[in-house]
Amino acid sequence: MKNCYYKLEYDKILQILSTYCKTDIGKNIALNLLPSNNSLEVKHLLKETSEALIVTSKAGTPPICFLPNIDLWIKYLKSNHTLSAKALLEIGKTLKVSRELKDFFLNNSNIDASNFEILLSNFNLLYTNTQLENLIFKSIIDENTISDDASSTLSSIRRNKKRLEQDIKDKLNSMLHSSSYSKYIMEPIVTIRNDRYVIPVKIEYKDNIKGFIHDISSSGSTVFIEPITVFELNTKISNLKIEENIEIEKILNLFCLFVKISKKILF
């Protein structure tokens, strides 16, 4: 039978068909289609195709775009793994596409969904959860950034961190531009080394500023010193960063719980 398919160039037909698919999932399905000799199945598929042609001619192309494959993330959830921000965003995108497709078919003024029995059954299988979808996109900016709005605790931590960072910059800038210290400074800028705010000091004056050396320039002419006056503030910021990471982990865990509660996604 496979030899017969090959002679008929059936594989090439599937390749052409797959180029019309919008998603990798659809392409995979298209490339693995097999002919059927079951008359009932064939009639069903032909009717389904006929319904789809009528819908697209009356309502236009369905709003489907790139759709991530979230199978791996679902497996992670079943194994009680915490999902990353990227994984949750992909689940959010899947929910968005599902909602838009369902709205396209069920709430389209150009068609009466009840006239398309097979498609109606298919579209009714689409799961939507607007609350979860909106929560994901409100709380996750991109795969590396959780929004301040994700929780009041996270927002408070970040506000405190920004305030402390400004306090440090004010103190260090005051030192950089003071007549007492300016001659020791290689460049009047505040920079960061080892996640601590530091200032660039000429190597020959390193002992004139009390503090901790975090780095030396490649030329060896500059040392980056954390003045003792900002040590406590830098430490507070470091502690807040730890609290921030813990809170982000809590937020991601909470989102995973929300997704697991949405059992239609999982099973």
BELFENLIN-V98158 format. One record per backbone hydrogen bond with DSSP energy under -0.5 kcal/mol. CO is the residue of the C=O (numbers start at 1). NH is the residue of the N-H. Records with the same first field share a line. If there is no record, write none. Layout:
BEGIN
CO: NH  NH
END
This chain:
BEGIN
1: 5
2: 6
3: 7
4: 8
5: 10
6: 9
9: 13
10: 14
11: 15
12: 16
13: 17
14: 18
15: 19
16: 19
17: 20
18: 21
23: 27
24: 28
25: 29
26: 30
27: 31
28: 32
29: 32
30: 33
37: 39
38: 42
39: 43
40: 44
41: 45
42: 46
43: 47
44: 48
45: 49
46: 50
47: 51
48: 52
49: 53
50: 54
51: 55
52: 56
53: 57
54: 58
55: 59
56: 60
62: 64
66: 68
68: 70
70: 74
71: 75
72: 76
73: 77
74: 78
75: 79
76: 81
77: 80
84: 88
85: 89
86: 90
87: 91
88: 92
89: 93
90: 94
91: 95
92: 96
93: 97
94: 98
95: 99
96: 100
97: 101
98: 102
99: 103
100: 104
101: 105
102: 106
103: 107
105: 108
107: 109
108: 111
111: 113
112: 115
113: 116
115: 117
116: 120
117: 121
118: 122
119: 123
120: 124
121: 125
122: 125
123: 126
129: 133
130: 134
131: 135
132: 136
133: 137
134: 138
135: 139
136: 140
139: 141  147
142: 145
145: 141  142
147: 150
148: 151
151: 155
152: 156
153: 157
154: 158
155: 159
156: 160
157: 161
158: 162
159: 163
160: 164
161: 165
162: 166
163: 167
164: 168
165: 169
166: 170
167: 171
168: 172
169: 173
170: 174
171: 175
172: 176
173: 177
175: 178
178: 181  182
181: 184  185
182: 185
184: 202
187: 189
189: 200
191: 198
193: 196
196: 193
198: 191
199: 201  225
200: 186  187
201: 223
202: 205
203: 206
205: 208
206: 209
208: 210
210: 228
212: 214  226
215: 224
217: 220
221: 203
222: 217
223: 201  225
224: 214  215
225: 199  227
226: 212
227: 230
228: 231
230: 234
231: 235
232: 236
233: 237
234: 238
235: 239
236: 240
237: 241
238: 242
239: 243
240: 244
241: 245
242: 246
243: 247
244: 248
245: 249
246: 250
247: 251
248: 252
249: 253
250: 254
251: 255
252: 256
253: 257
254: 258
255: 259
256: 260
257: 261
258: 262
261: 263
262: 265  266
263: 267
END
